[in-house]
Amino acid sequence: MSDKSFPPILQFGTSRFLQAHVDLFVSQALERGAALGTIAVVQSTDSPASSARTTALASGMPYRVLIQGVDNGQLIEQNLSASAISHALHAAEQWPALRLGFVEQVKVVVSNTGDRGYQLDAQDTPALLAEDAPAPISFPAKLLVLLHDRWQHNPRAPLSLFPCELVARNGDVLRDLLIDLARHWALGSAFETYLTHHCRWANSLVDRIVSQALEPVGAVAEPYALWAIERQAGLILPCSHEAIVLTDDLDHYERLKLFTLNLGHSYLAERWLSDARPENETVYQAMQSPALRADLEALWANEVLPVFAALGQFDAAQRYVDSVRERFANPFLQHRLADIASNHKDKKKRRLLPLVELAAQVAPNLEQPMLRAALHAVCHSRSAP
């Protein structure tokens, strides 16, 4: 028998980003009666920071989201209260309760598991499908066990999954990863059909700078927020919200963010590493350096925007660059370049290399010396944390 009190939204990840993005959206929608219900958050790692957040969230008490920044030239400062999270579970310690609640009650799954969240673990095997088995180690294996339970006990119940990891076509990627894992575990074609045709895997893009955690739980974020979701039949949204956009052209939103905001962050991180800039320098402080800001502006103008021009999207890209410039120059956000520089090599491959490859297709005569230099740089004066 399932846990009838379990919320309809299950979230993997306790990050400050989710607290100030999806969780805040659902909280605001609940006040208008425009959300499916509350959220159960799952801690899937053993880090002390995640454990502290889980303990705080398990209390069910509202937490603070401080919105600070400039929006269209207007100074914004808001103290918001988020109260959508009603359950918080540690996967390793409360796995039976999570499996029980998932079978019938959950309608939406949200995840944001970090840069390495889709990595598998060799210790995860089909034996973990047993009723009394412990929790799998990796996020994909955890999700596969839950979905297999669901398929066995409640196969007709609708389910939509919204991975929010910064991976292009994240819904397709996670779906294919789970199908491959199901084949490796020899779970059969009927279950693969369930994963492929019954579950709704949403490709989506999240966009909000959440620069600082509040203790024990809460976050500081900028006014700008976007959750662009690719439209598909049968998709169940966790809530309705003005920051949620259903679109038939998700690639447009992904290119804008990846090649201007994310690329800009990684370029600043590259300079922070190579130039031995101050240890605790923030994005805002970097934007106050005339030389560094001029280099970033040159990168956008000479190596990024011409690619969008070749795609016939120059005006939209210019508007987005203007908004990113305002966001980077937000004096309130303490967005440390040291944090952005984590997993820097992998981020450069995801954020810079695809633009160079796209330029080769649509603007073959475009030279991109700054991007190419950053991609080929291997020696730094300090190591990213």
SULGIGI-V622254 format. One record per helix or strand of 3 or more residues. SS is the DSSP state (A for helix, B for strand). FROM is the first residue (numbers start at 1). TO is the last residue. If there is no record, write none. Layout:
ss:SS from:FROM to:TO
ss:SS from:FROM to:TO
This chain:
ss:B from:9 to:12
ss:A from:16 to:20
ss:A from:22 to:31
ss:B from:39 to:43
ss:A from:48 to:58
ss:B from:63 to:71
ss:B from:74 to:82
ss:B from:85 to:90
ss:A from:95 to:104
ss:B from:108 to:111
ss:A from:126 to:129
ss:A from:139 to:153
ss:B from:160 to:163
ss:A from:170 to:184
ss:A from:189 to:198
ss:B from:204 to:207
ss:B from:210 to:213
ss:B from:218 to:221
ss:B from:226 to:230
ss:B from:244 to:247
ss:A from:250 to:274
ss:A from:283 to:287
ss:A from:290 to:310
ss:A from:314 to:328
ss:A from:337 to:340
ss:A from:344 to:362
ss:A from:369 to:376
